[in-house]
Amino acid sequence: MMPKRREKPRSSSCSFFSSSSGGGDDDDDAVPRESVKVAGGFGVGGEDGTADDDVRAEKKKRKRTKGRRARKMMMSSNARSEGKEKEEKEERKKRLTTAKEMRKKRLDESKALVANAPAVSVNWQKLVARGDIRTSEKGKHRKHDFDPSTKENDGGNTTDATKGDGGKNNNELRKPTPTSRDASVTEIVAMDCEMVGVGEDGSRSVLARVTVVNEYGNVILDTFVQATERVTDYRTKVSGVRPRDLKNAPKFVDVQKMVSKLIDKKIVVGHGLKNDFRALLLNHPRERTRDTALYHLFTRPLRSTERCVEGAPRGRGSRSLKELTRTHLRMTIQDGEHSSAEDARAALFLYAKYKRKWEKSLKKR
């Protein structure tokens, strides 16, 4: 028989630390298990272990609360954005409906106007019969408001290019006439003066006739003036003034007062107004003066023998009123003796045609 193996005795308690006297195996020197405290707080049921657990639990709790808050904020922001989108959609729908209603209303109003309007206006028929408006064969208004056969070059000379029967002569062109029967004093007036010569050779000019028309071309003042000096040249071929016209004419001072009162705080239109105001011995604000001789659209390149005109664009010279009237208005004036009323109307109609551009160019200054 094999001998039994001898078993080692098991100790009841584990001794982790030996006694100070020297590492014996005695039961008296063994440290009890309950009294062992592991360094670093990893012992079971110790005070340091419970504190760490509490800290970890608190951190987890904070994380959970932060996540809840973030989710709530995201949900609230999403709800707000959805609400805004709904409001914007409703506003767009309202705008579209109102726009559609306005369009429909305008269409109904225009249809009603067309239905109630006469077939052809009587005024339109009168204008066509008088020659103020020219229509093509199809009845449409012409695109150009001046004679295409009349061309102007840089030198200021105009030539009539006659093609078959399409050329226009002076006899066929009409004279400027009033556009209305209204003879009231308006905010815009046009003025023109006729002069006679005084002095030994008649080279100096004095006032002999002055005419003022309103914005419709109707005469509101037309009078001859007694010359302040002895007239040596009546210039009848140009001025149309004769000796009998000045015999019982009003005095210069009276006419000057009438004109001054008439043009006060008014926009005055004319051609070469500087000469007219000089003859009347009057001044007028520059911002209320519209001179067709100085407007850049009516000027031409300055000739080598000419001097620059005061107030005109640099390097530009003035065109004659007759030339401007023929080119831009398809009208004729100054065929023989001049008429101050016709000249004033021609300057007025030139200003009226380009009024928008003219006033816009003055605002830019």
FIFITI-346670 format. One line per 4 residues: number of its first residue (from 0); for each residue x, y, z of C-alpha. Coordinates in pm, 1 decimal, always signed. Layout:
! FIFITI-346670
NUM = X:Y:Z; ... .
***
This chain:
! FIFITI-346670
0 = +0.0:+0.0:+0.0; +104.0:+351.3:-84.4; +157.0:+582.1:+212.6; -95.5:+869.2:+252.1 .
4 = +19.2:+1212.3:+152.8; +53.2:+1450.2:+437.3; -168.8:+1762.4:+404.4; -54.0:+2108.5:+511.2 .
8 = -259.4:+2274.5:+778.0; -470.4:+2569.4:+663.3; -460.3:+2887.8:+862.1; -787.2:+3046.3:+968.0 .
12 = -674.9:+3399.0:+883.8; -448.0:+3541.8:+617.9; -164.4:+3744.0:+754.5; -71.4:+4018.3:+517.8 .
16 = +164.4:+4190.7:+750.1; +407.7:+4027.8:+987.2; +484.7:+4144.6:+1335.4; +756.3:+4387.1:+1403.0 .
20 = +965.8:+4132.8:+1588.7; +1019.4:+3929.0:+1287.0; +780.5:+3732.7:+1059.1; +657.0:+3439.3:+1264.9 .
24 = +355.8:+3221.2:+1185.4; +195.9:+3257.3:+1527.3; -174.9:+3324.4:+1560.0; -109.6:+3608.1:+1801.7 .
28 = +86.5:+3801.9:+1543.2; -178.6:+3762.7:+1266.1; -378.5:+4071.4:+1180.8; -758.3:+4017.0:+1164.2 .
32 = -927.4:+4045.5:+831.7; -1186.2:+4297.7:+943.5; -923.2:+4547.3:+1058.8; -732.7:+4556.6:+729.4 .
36 = -745.8:+4893.8:+547.6; -614.2:+4889.5:+197.7; -429.0:+5204.5:+89.7; -594.7:+5409.3:-184.9 .
40 = -952.4:+5347.9:-63.9; -1014.2:+5020.7:-245.2; -1122.4:+4834.2:+59.0; -1469.6:+4690.2:+72.1 .
44 = -1710.0:+4894.5:+283.0; -1459.2:+5171.3:+356.7; -1536.4:+5543.6:+385.4; -1322.9:+5645.3:+79.7 .
48 = -1501.1:+5398.0:-145.3; -1846.4:+5531.5:-64.4; -1735.9:+5892.9:-137.9; -1610.2:+5795.0:-484.5 .
52 = -1937.5:+5619.7:-558.4; -2129.7:+5930.8:-459.0; -1916.6:+6150.0:-692.3; -1966.6:+5914.7:-983.9 .
56 = -2342.5:+5905.9:-924.1; -2354.8:+6286.7:-908.9; -2167.5:+6317.2:-1241.2; -2404.1:+6073.6:-1408.5 .
60 = -2700.3:+6267.0:-1274.7; -2560.6:+6594.7:-1411.6; -2502.5:+6439.4:-1753.2; -2857.6:+6312.1:-1760.9 .
64 = -2998.8:+6653.1:-1667.5; -2782.0:+6826.1:-1931.7; -2901.5:+6585.9:-2198.2; -3263.3:+6645.6:-2100.0 .
68 = -3218.7:+7023.8:-2118.3; -3048.7:+7003.0:-2457.6; -3329.5:+6782.2:-2591.1; -3592.3:+7022.2:-2456.5 .
72 = -3414.2:+7323.1:-2616.8; -3387.8:+7144.1:-2951.6; -3755.1:+7052.5:-2939.9; -3856.7:+7409.0:-2852.7 .
76 = -3636.6:+7557.9:-3131.8; -3779.6:+7313.3:-3383.2; -4131.7:+7405.7:-3276.6; -4051.7:+7777.7:-3313.1 .
80 = -3902.6:+7732.1:-3659.8; -4205.1:+7529.7:-3768.0; -4435.1:+7801.6:-3636.2; -4240.6:+8071.7:-3823.8 .
84 = -4253.1:+7871.5:-4145.2; -4629.4:+7833.2:-4110.7; -4673.3:+8208.2:-4051.6; -4456.2:+8292.8:-4354.5 .
88 = -4656.1:+8054.6:-4572.4; -4982.2:+8214.3:-4459.3; -4845.9:+8564.9:-4528.6; -4735.6:+8459.5:-4877.7 .
92 = -5079.3:+8317.8:-4948.6; -5241.0:+8643.2:-4831.9; -5009.2:+8851.5:-5051.2; -5076.6:+8635.8:-5354.4 .
96 = -5450.9:+8655.6:-5302.1; -5442.6:+9034.8:-5258.0; -5223.6:+9076.9:-5568.2; -5459.3:+8861.7:-5772.0 .
100 = -5757.1:+9060.2:-5648.3; -5587.0:+9391.0:-5736.4; -5503.0:+9268.2:-6087.2; -5855.8:+9148.9:-6139.9 .
104 = -5991.6:+9483.2:-6016.4; -5764.1:+9679.4:-6252.8; -5862.4:+9460.5:-6545.4; -6231.2:+9510.6:-6466.9 .
108 = -6182.0:+9889.4:-6442.1; -5992.4:+9906.8:-6771.8; -6253.7:+9692.6:-6943.8; -6528.4:+9919.2:-6811.9 .
112 = -6342.3:+10230.3:-6934.0; -6290.7:+10077.8:-7277.5; -6654.9:+9971.7:-7296.4; -6784.1:+10317.4:-7198.2 .
116 = -6532.6:+10515.4:-7410.1; -6636.4:+10644.3:-7752.6; -6498.7:+10477.6:-8062.8; -6281.8:+10776.2:-8171.2 .
120 = -6218.9:+11090.3:-7968.7; -6339.4:+11415.7:-8124.6; -6020.6:+11591.7:-8012.1; -5812.9:+11322.5:-8180.8 .
124 = -6001.4:+11373.2:-8505.8; -5944.8:+11748.1:-8483.6; -5570.3:+11702.8:-8422.0; -5538.5:+11462.2:-8714.8 .
128 = -5736.7:+11692.8:-8943.0; -5526.0:+11991.0:-8843.2; -5204.8:+11797.2:-8905.6; -5074.8:+11792.6:-8548.0 .
132 = -5068.6:+11412.1:-8547.9; -4968.3:+11202.8:-8843.7; -5072.1:+10841.3:-8875.4; -4943.3:+10566.0:-9095.5 .
136 = -5155.2:+10354.4:-9326.7; -5224.2:+10108.3:-9046.9; -5342.0:+10388.8:-8819.1; -5054.4:+10365.0:-8572.3 .
140 = -4875.2:+10666.8:-8430.1; -4540.0:+10734.0:-8591.3; -4233.1:+10645.9:-8390.1; -4033.6:+10957.2:-8480.5 .
144 = -4175.3:+11298.9:-8405.8; -3958.0:+11480.0:-8656.8; -3916.9:+11457.9:-9031.7; -3673.8:+11169.9:-9108.0 .
148 = -3584.6:+11335.2:-9438.4; -3430.5:+11628.8:-9249.6; -3080.3:+11554.3:-9123.7; -2840.3:+11776.1:-8931.8 .
152 = -2465.2:+11749.5:-8946.3; -2203.8:+11863.2:-8698.8; -2156.1:+12191.7:-8877.1; -2510.3:+12298.6:-8799.6 .
156 = -2634.2:+12303.9:-9160.8; -2953.2:+12118.4:-9246.5; -3025.1:+11958.8:-9580.9; -3352.6:+11817.0:-9710.3 .
160 = -3306.0:+11475.2:-9865.8; -3600.5:+11454.8:-10101.4; -3692.4:+11105.8:-10208.4; -3967.6:+11111.6:-10465.7 .
164 = -4270.6:+11284.1:-10312.9; -4153.4:+11221.4:-9953.9; -3956.6:+11548.2:-9920.3; -4101.8:+11830.5:-9714.6 .
168 = -4078.8:+12196.4:-9814.0; -4125.4:+12506.6:-9602.7; -4467.5:+12564.3:-9757.0; -4592.5:+12227.2:-9631.5 .
172 = -4465.4:+12276.6:-9274.4; -4713.6:+12441.2:-9039.8; -4649.7:+12728.0:-8799.4; -4660.3:+12690.7:-8419.2 .
176 = -5011.8:+12748.3:-8287.0; -5163.5:+12733.9:-7935.7; -5254.3:+12389.8:-7803.5; -5545.5:+12512.5:-7590.8 .
180 = -5781.7:+12807.1:-7544.5; -5663.0:+12861.4:-7188.7; -5517.3:+13213.8:-7171.5; -5440.4:+13217.3:-6797.3 .
184 = -5101.4:+13302.6:-6649.4; -4923.8:+12970.5:-6588.4; -4610.7:+12873.9:-6393.9; -4419.9:+12836.8:-6722.6 .
188 = -4414.1:+13127.0:-6968.8; -4220.0:+13195.9:-7287.1; -4093.5:+13536.9:-7394.1; -3948.8:+13692.9:-7706.5 .
192 = -3852.2:+14049.0:-7793.3; -3800.9:+14240.8:-8119.0; -3538.0:+14514.4:-8140.3; -3477.7:+14823.8:-8353.0 .
196 = -3145.7:+14996.9:-8419.9; -3037.8:+15327.1:-8266.1; -2725.3:+15538.0:-8297.5; -2554.7:+15673.3:-8606.0 .
200 = -2521.5:+15340.7:-8783.6; -2814.1:+15166.3:-8611.5; -2591.0:+14897.2:-8463.2; -2713.7:+14939.2:-8105.9 .
204 = -3041.2:+14766.7:-8021.6; -3332.0:+14887.2:-7810.2; -3662.6:+14722.8:-7726.6; -3948.1:+14773.0:-7973.5 .
208 = -4187.0:+14482.3:-7903.4; -4226.0:+14220.3:-7631.6; -4452.2:+13912.7:-7630.5; -4520.7:+13668.9:-7345.7 .
212 = -4717.7:+13344.9:-7394.0; -4832.2:+13088.1:-7138.4; -4748.0:+12717.8:-7142.7; -5030.1:+12650.9:-7392.1 .
216 = -4894.3:+12905.8:-7640.2; -5166.0:+13165.0:-7585.8; -5057.8:+13528.9:-7576.1; -5089.6:+13694.7:-7233.9 .
220 = -4888.2:+14005.4:-7322.4; -4803.2:+14151.5:-7664.8; -4718.8:+14517.8:-7694.2; -4496.8:+14760.5:-7883.1 .
224 = -4270.7:+14990.5:-7682.1; -4173.1:+15351.1:-7735.8; -3802.8:+15366.1:-7814.9; -3591.4:+15542.3:-7552.1 .
228 = -3370.4:+15689.7:-7828.3; -3418.8:+15808.4:-8184.5; -3458.1:+15507.4:-8411.1; -3221.2:+15503.4:-8707.2 .
232 = -3297.4:+15151.9:-8833.6; -3635.1:+14984.4:-8784.4; -3505.5:+14653.5:-8929.1; -3854.0:+14590.5:-9068.1 .
236 = -3748.1:+14292.6:-9283.5; -3646.0:+14106.2:-8969.1; -3829.7:+14268.9:-8677.0; -4156.5:+14350.7:-8855.4 .
240 = -4163.8:+14685.1:-8673.0; -4271.4:+15002.0:-8859.1; -4269.0:+15367.5:-8752.0; -4647.8:+15373.8:-8704.1 .
244 = -4624.5:+15088.3:-8453.3; -4417.1:+15292.8:-8209.5; -4611.2:+15624.1:-8227.4; -4877.4:+15558.6:-7964.7 .
248 = -4702.6:+15266.5:-7794.7; -4668.8:+15246.5:-7412.7; -4360.5:+15385.2:-7244.0; -4064.3:+15165.0:-7172.9 .
252 = -4099.0:+15198.5:-6792.5; -4462.5:+15084.6:-6796.6; -4386.4:+14783.3:-7015.1; -4089.1:+14695.4:-6797.1 .
256 = -4309.3:+14691.9:-6485.3; -4572.1:+14476.1:-6657.6; -4317.1:+14218.1:-6773.0; -4141.1:+14214.0:-6434.9 .
260 = -4469.7:+14148.0:-6255.7; -4571.7:+13883.9:-6510.2; -4254.3:+13673.1:-6497.8; -4198.6:+13702.9:-6121.5 .
264 = -4139.0:+13355.0:-5970.3; -4211.2:+13194.3:-6309.2; -4001.3:+12966.5:-6529.6; -3917.7:+13174.9:-6837.3 .
268 = -3845.8:+12997.1:-7167.2; -3693.2:+13164.1:-7470.2; -3416.1:+13171.2:-7727.0; -3127.2:+13402.8:-7643.7 .
272 = -3294.3:+13528.8:-7326.1; -2979.9:+13713.7:-7225.7; -3041.6:+13969.6:-7502.1; -3411.6:+14002.4:-7412.5 .
276 = -3342.6:+14066.0:-7043.1; -3070.7:+14313.4:-7136.7; -3314.1:+14506.7:-7357.8; -3573.5:+14506.2:-7078.2 .
280 = -3310.1:+14599.6:-6816.1; -3430.8:+14310.8:-6600.0; -3268.1:+14024.6:-6413.7; -3417.0:+13679.3:-6365.7 .
284 = -3287.2:+13387.5:-6151.1; -3074.1:+13147.9:-6350.6; -3246.1:+12841.6:-6200.7; -3578.3:+12968.7:-6342.0 .
288 = -3445.4:+13038.8:-6692.1; -3467.4:+12785.3:-6979.0; -3276.0:+12913.4:-7282.4; -3301.1:+12695.4:-7594.9 .
292 = -2986.9:+12862.8:-7731.3; -2779.6:+12717.0:-7443.2; -2928.7:+12370.7:-7389.5; -2661.9:+12113.4:-7483.2 .
296 = -2898.6:+11906.7:-7699.3; -2968.0:+12210.3:-7920.3; -2606.9:+12327.6:-7958.4; -2347.9:+12249.0:-8227.5 .
300 = -1967.3:+12237.5:-8245.7; -1810.4:+12581.9:-8227.3; -1670.8:+12715.0:-8554.2; -1313.4:+12842.8:-8575.3 .
304 = -1428.3:+13201.4:-8636.1; -1673.0:+13202.6:-8342.7; -1625.3:+13285.6:-7979.0; -1762.6:+13076.4:-7695.9 .
308 = -2109.9:+13185.6:-7583.2; -2150.4:+13254.2:-7213.1; -2359.2:+12981.2:-7050.9; -2324.4:+12734.8:-7340.3 .
312 = -2139.7:+12401.8:-7303.2; -1766.8:+12421.7:-7362.7; -1675.0:+12416.6:-7730.4; -2036.8:+12441.4:-7840.0 .
316 = -2222.6:+12713.9:-8029.4; -2588.3:+12809.3:-8058.9; -2816.9:+12708.1:-8344.6; -3080.2:+12940.2:-8484.8 .
320 = -3435.2:+12906.7:-8355.2; -3561.1:+12855.2:-8709.0; -3329.1:+12559.8:-8759.6; -3421.1:+12401.8:-8425.4 .
324 = -3792.2:+12445.1:-8493.2; -3767.5:+12282.0:-8833.3; -3550.1:+11993.5:-8713.7; -3719.1:+11902.7:-8386.3 .
328 = -4078.4:+12023.9:-8431.6; -4137.3:+11994.7:-8809.5; -4257.4:+12354.9:-8803.8; -4152.6:+12670.0:-8980.8 .
332 = -4103.1:+13021.7:-8846.7; -3936.7:+13345.3:-8953.5; -4035.4:+13317.3:-9320.1; -3982.5:+13685.2:-9390.6 .
336 = -4069.4:+13923.3:-9105.7; -4030.7:+13777.1:-8758.9; -4324.2:+13733.5:-8523.5; -4233.5:+13746.0:-8155.6 .
340 = -4542.4:+13539.1:-8070.7; -4441.5:+13259.0:-8309.2; -4081.0:+13267.1:-8185.4; -4195.0:+13244.1:-7822.3 .
344 = -4423.9:+12950.0:-7904.6; -4146.3:+12770.0:-8091.3; -3907.9:+12801.9:-7794.0; -4186.0:+12687.4:-7560.2 .
348 = -4264.6:+12377.6:-7767.0; -3894.9:+12287.3:-7786.7; -3871.2:+12304.2:-7408.7; -4194.2:+12106.1:-7364.4 .
352 = -4068.1:+11828.3:-7591.8; -3743.9:+11775.7:-7396.8; -3868.4:+11896.2:-7057.7; -3802.3:+11570.8:-6873.4 .
356 = -3443.3:+11537.5:-6995.4; -3379.8:+11907.8:-6947.0; -3499.3:+11915.6:-6585.2; -3313.8:+11591.7:-6506.9 .
360 = -2985.8:+11738.5:-6635.9; -3037.7:+12047.6:-6416.0; -3083.9:+11831.6:-6103.2; -2749.2:+11657.7:-6163.9 .
364 = -2561.8:+11985.8:-6142.1 .
***
